[in-house]
Amino acid sequence: MNLEHAKRKNEHLSLAEKFYDAAHQAHPFDQVRLIPNALPEMATTEFNPQVQINGLTLQWPFYFEAMTGGSEQAKTVNMALARVANKTGIAMATGSLSPMFKLPQFNDSFQVVRNANPTGTIIANLGANVTVKQARQAIDLLQADALEIHLNVAQEAAMAEGDRNFHWRANIQQLVEELPVPVIVKEVGFGMSRATIQQLMSLGVKTINLSGRGGTNFVQIENRRNHVADFSDLTNWGLTTPESLLEAAGLDQVTLLASGGVTGPLDVIKAGVLGAQAVGVAGYFLHRYYQDGEEGLLKAVQTWQTEVTRIMTMLGCRHFSDLSQVDFVLDEQLYNYVQQRHLNH
């Protein structure tokens, strides 16, 4: 039994919390300002929070993004997250289910998610090198409504025991073609360029989570765990979430999700204005759980639901997809990025 895998999951949780403040020193969403609507002609009761994502229904436009699983500590966290998701109606993605193939004794650290939230929307999560058979096993374990396939090249490169083979494209295409649930391909916090998005689209991927820099930093986490080499020069690797969303401007044949550096309801709205059709949040809610417990996490989610509703009303948007009509301006640094990259938005 490879108990080092479970140890790594525990280290990821503790280091994500340890580095929370450092990882969130910069706030990329501050580079985006929304133009207000003083005459929205709308009441809060007219906002419909439900979103449709290629056959997947989310009751709210933000959800618990992948966090953990695969250890006893992770089981406790997942139980709390699932109970809050059940009470608030938000969707939940689990951490990578790869431990189920090495440490089946920890399968219950994932199964508690469905047990605590029997009718909610749950998204399983695996790496891009898994077989179709393994993916089906993970979906069955959770009775999952969708599967996230995560791309984590930078994390693996900084991880002492990480993979070094990143031939993933053919396998992703096979997973998309053969799995019985929607497949979401996501980064783990380093963003995606327009070229990467287009390559995924050519493989048949219909839903992409751009997950940019600005939140939990897995290079920083793996570098702290790595006692062989120092990868601290890669701490700022990748694109921010706003940069990644702007990279995707005008690509109409794909559904975009966003995560990475989302620390408040206004960030959810800004991501929607830049093209995201739903927004995942991991680090902030994990931090709230560690700081305030399950009740504090529940209160935080409920507060977000209230504020998202009110901001949408302030903007005169009855559906999250209506945010594409909202005007915005970029600060000088982000506007310069758009100009240099010749992005049209």
C-alpha positions in Angstrom: 0.0 0.0 0.0 1.3 3.4 -1.0 0.5 5.4 2.2 2.8 8.1 0.9 -0.1 9.0 -1.4 -2.4 9.7 1.6 0.4 11.6 3.3 0.7 13.8 0.2 -3.0 14.6 0.3 -2.8 15.7 3.9 0.3 17.8 3.1 -1.6 19.5 0.2 -4.4 20.5 2.6 -2.1 21.8 5.3 0.1 23.7 2.9 -2.9 25.2 1.0 -4.0 26.7 4.3 -0.4 27.7 5.4 0.2 29.5 2.1 -3.3 31.0 1.8 -2.3 34.6 2.5 0.9 34.5 0.5 -0.9 32.9 -2.5 -3.6 35.6 -2.4 -1.4 38.7 -2.0 -2.2 39.7 -5.6 -5.8 39.9 -6.7 -6.1 39.7 -10.5 -9.8 40.4 -10.5 -9.0 43.9 -9.3 -7.7 44.6 -12.8 -11.3 44.4 -14.1 -13.9 47.2 -13.3 -17.6 46.8 -14.1 -19.7 49.7 -15.5 -22.7 50.1 -13.2 -26.3 50.3 -14.2 -28.3 52.9 -12.3 -31.6 51.8 -13.9 -31.6 48.0 -13.8 -35.4 47.7 -14.0 -35.3 44.5 -11.9 -36.0 43.1 -8.5 -33.9 40.5 -6.7 -36.7 38.0 -7.0 -36.3 38.0 -10.8 -32.8 36.6 -10.7 -32.6 32.9 -11.7 -29.4 31.5 -10.4 -29.6 28.2 -12.3 -27.1 27.6 -15.1 -26.9 24.8 -17.8 -23.5 23.5 -18.7 -23.7 21.1 -21.7 -26.3 18.9 -20.1 -25.2 19.6 -16.5 -27.5 21.7 -14.3 -26.1 23.8 -11.6 -28.5 25.5 -9.1 -26.0 28.4 -8.6 -23.3 29.9 -10.9 -20.6 29.2 -8.4 -19.6 25.8 -6.9 -17.1 24.0 -4.7 -14.1 23.4 -7.0 -11.9 20.3 -6.5 -10.2 20.2 -3.1 -9.3 16.9 -1.6 -9.9 13.2 -0.9 -7.8 10.1 -0.2 -7.0 10.3 3.5 -8.9 10.4 6.9 -8.3 14.1 7.1 -9.6 14.6 3.6 -12.7 12.6 4.6 -13.5 15.1 7.3 -13.1 18.0 5.0 -15.2 16.4 2.2 -18.0 15.5 4.7 -18.3 19.2 5.8 -18.2 20.5 2.2 -20.8 18.0 1.1 -23.1 18.9 3.9 -22.9 22.6 3.1 -23.4 21.8 -0.6 -26.5 19.9 0.3 -27.9 22.7 2.4 -27.2 25.4 -0.1 -27.8 23.7 -3.4 -24.4 24.4 -4.9 -22.5 21.8 -6.9 -19.3 20.2 -5.7 -16.2 18.8 -7.4 -14.1 16.4 -5.4 -10.3 16.2 -5.3 -8.6 13.7 -7.6 -9.9 10.2 -7.2 -6.6 8.7 -8.2 -6.1 7.3 -4.6 -9.0 4.8 -5.2 -6.7 2.9 -7.5 -3.8 2.7 -4.9 -5.5 3.1 -1.6 -9.1 1.7 -1.8 -9.3 1.8 2.0 -9.8 5.5 1.6 -12.6 5.3 -0.9 -15.0 6.4 1.8 -13.2 9.8 1.9 -14.9 10.3 -1.5 -18.1 8.4 -1.0 -19.1 10.6 1.9 -19.7 13.3 -0.7 -22.6 11.4 -2.3 -23.8 10.0 1.0 -24.1 13.5 2.5 -25.5 15.0 -0.6 -27.6 12.3 -2.3 -29.4 14.5 -4.9 -26.8 17.2 -5.4 -24.6 17.8 -8.5 -21.3 16.1 -7.9 -18.3 16.2 -10.2 -15.6 13.6 -10.1 -12.0 14.4 -10.8 -9.1 12.5 -12.3 -5.8 13.1 -14.1 -5.5 13.2 -17.9 -3.6 9.9 -18.1 -6.4 7.7 -16.7 -8.0 4.9 -18.7 -11.7 4.9 -19.7 -12.2 1.9 -17.3 -10.7 3.9 -14.4 -12.8 6.9 -15.2 -15.9 4.8 -15.3 -15.0 3.4 -11.9 -14.6 6.9 -10.4 -17.9 8.0 -11.9 -19.6 4.9 -10.5 -18.1 5.4 -7.0 -19.6 8.8 -6.7 -22.6 8.4 -9.0 -21.0 11.5 -10.5 -22.9 13.8 -12.8 -19.7 14.9 -14.6 -16.0 14.2 -14.7 -13.2 16.8 -14.5 -9.9 15.9 -16.2 -7.2 18.0 -14.7 -4.1 19.3 -16.4 -1.3 19.8 -13.9 2.0 20.0 -15.8 3.5 22.6 -13.6 2.5 20.9 -10.4 3.9 17.5 -11.6 7.1 19.2 -12.8 7.7 20.7 -9.3 6.7 17.5 -7.5 9.7 15.3 -6.6 7.6 12.2 -7.2 5.6 13.7 -10.0 5.0 12.4 -13.5 7.3 13.4 -16.3 5.3 12.1 -19.3 2.6 14.5 -20.6 1.3 12.8 -23.7 -2.3 13.4 -23.0 -4.2 14.6 -26.1 -5.2 11.2 -27.5 -6.3 10.0 -24.1 -8.4 13.1 -23.5 -10.1 12.6 -26.8 -10.9 9.0 -26.0 -12.3 9.9 -22.6 -14.6 12.6 -24.1 -15.8 10.2 -26.8 -16.5 7.2 -24.5 -17.6 8.4 -21.1 -21.3 8.5 -20.3 -21.2 11.9 -18.5 -20.0 15.4 -19.5 -16.3 15.8 -19.4 -14.7 19.0 -18.2 -11.0 19.6 -18.8 -9.5 22.0 -16.3 -6.2 23.5 -15.3 -5.2 23.4 -11.6 -4.3 27.1 -11.3 -1.9 28.1 -14.1 -4.3 29.2 -16.8 -4.7 28.4 -20.4 -3.7 30.1 -23.6 -5.9 30.5 -26.6 -3.9 27.9 -28.4 -4.4 25.3 -25.7 -8.2 26.0 -25.6 -8.4 25.5 -29.4 -6.4 22.3 -29.2 -8.8 21.0 -26.6 -11.8 22.0 -28.7 -10.2 20.1 -31.6 -10.2 16.9 -29.4 -14.0 17.3 -28.9 -13.8 19.0 -25.5 -16.9 21.1 -25.0 -16.4 22.4 -21.5 -13.1 23.9 -20.2 -12.2 25.3 -16.8 -9.4 27.8 -17.4 -8.4 27.9 -13.7 -5.8 30.6 -13.7 -3.1 31.9 -11.4 -4.1 33.9 -8.3 -5.4 31.3 -5.9 -3.9 28.0 -4.5 -0.5 27.7 -6.0 0.6 24.1 -6.5 4.1 25.0 -7.6 4.5 26.7 -4.2 3.0 23.8 -2.4 5.1 21.1 -4.2 8.2 23.2 -3.9 7.7 23.2 -0.1 7.4 19.4 -0.2 10.3 19.0 -2.6 13.6 18.3 -0.7 15.5 17.6 -3.9 15.4 20.7 -6.0 14.2 24.4 -5.7 11.5 25.5 -8.1 10.7 28.8 -6.3 11.4 30.7 -9.6 8.2 29.2 -11.0 6.0 30.7 -8.2 4.5 33.2 -10.7 4.2 30.7 -13.6 1.2 30.9 -15.8 -1.7 33.1 -16.7 -4.2 34.7 -14.3 -7.9 33.8 -14.5 -8.8 37.2 -16.2 -6.0 36.8 -18.7 -7.1 33.2 -19.5 -10.7 34.3 -20.0 -9.6 37.1 -22.3 -7.5 34.5 -24.2 -10.8 32.7 -24.9 -12.6 35.8 -26.2 -14.8 35.0 -29.3 -14.5 31.2 -29.1 -18.2 30.4 -29.3 -18.2 26.6 -29.6 -17.0 25.9 -26.1 -18.4 26.4 -22.6 -16.0 28.2 -20.3 -15.8 27.8 -16.6 -13.4 29.8 -14.4 -11.6 29.3 -11.1 -8.4 30.5 -9.5 -8.2 33.5 -7.2 -11.9 33.8 -6.7 -12.3 35.2 -3.2 -15.7 37.0 -3.3 -19.0 37.3 -5.0 -17.9 40.2 -7.1 -15.1 38.0 -8.6 -17.8 35.5 -9.6 -19.7 38.2 -11.4 -16.5 39.6 -13.1 -15.6 36.1 -14.3 -19.1 35.9 -15.8 -18.7 39.2 -17.5 -15.4 38.0 -19.1 -17.1 34.9 -20.4 -17.3 32.2 -17.7 -20.6 30.4 -17.5 -20.0 29.1 -14.0 -17.2 29.7 -11.5 -15.4 27.2 -9.2 -14.1 28.2 -5.8 -11.7 26.1 -3.8 -9.0 27.9 -1.7 -11.3 30.6 -0.3 -13.9 28.1 1.0 -11.3 25.7 2.3 -9.8 28.7 4.2 -13.2 29.6 5.6 -13.7 26.0 6.8 -10.3 25.9 8.6 -10.9 29.3 10.1 -14.6 29.1 11.1 -15.6 25.5 10.9 -18.6 24.0 9.0 -21.1 26.5 10.3 -18.8 29.4 9.3 -18.5 27.8 5.8 -22.2 27.5 5.5 -22.7 31.1 6.5 -20.1 32.2 3.9 -21.8 30.3 1.1 -25.2 31.7 2.0 -23.7 35.2 2.1 -22.2 34.7 -1.4 -25.6 33.6 -2.6 -27.3 36.7 -1.3 -24.6 39.0 -2.7 -24.5 37.4 -6.1 -28.2 37.8 -6.3 -28.0 41.5 -5.4 -25.1 42.3 -7.8 -26.9 40.6 -10.6 -29.9 42.8 -9.8 -27.7 45.9 -9.7 -26.5 45.1 -13.2 -30.0 44.2 -14.5 -29.1 40.6 -15.3 -31.8 38.0 -14.7 -29.5 35.1 -15.8 -25.8 34.5 -15.3 -25.4 34.3 -19.1 -26.7 37.9 -19.4 -23.4 39.1 -17.9 -22.0 39.1 -21.4 -23.9 42.3 -22.0 -22.2 44.1 -19.1 -19.6 46.7 -20.0 -16.2 46.7 -18.3 -12.8 48.3 -18.4 -9.4 46.8 -17.8 -6.5 48.4 -15.9 -3.4 49.4 -17.7 -1.5 46.2 -17.1 -4.3 43.9 -18.2 -5.1 46.1 -21.2 -1.5 46.0 -22.2 -1.6 42.2 -22.0 -4.7 42.1 -24.3 -2.9 44.4 -26.8 0.3 42.4 -26.9 -1.6 39.2 -27.3 -3.8 40.7 -30.1 -7.0 39.5 -28.3 -10.3 40.8 -29.4 -12.9 41.3 -26.7 
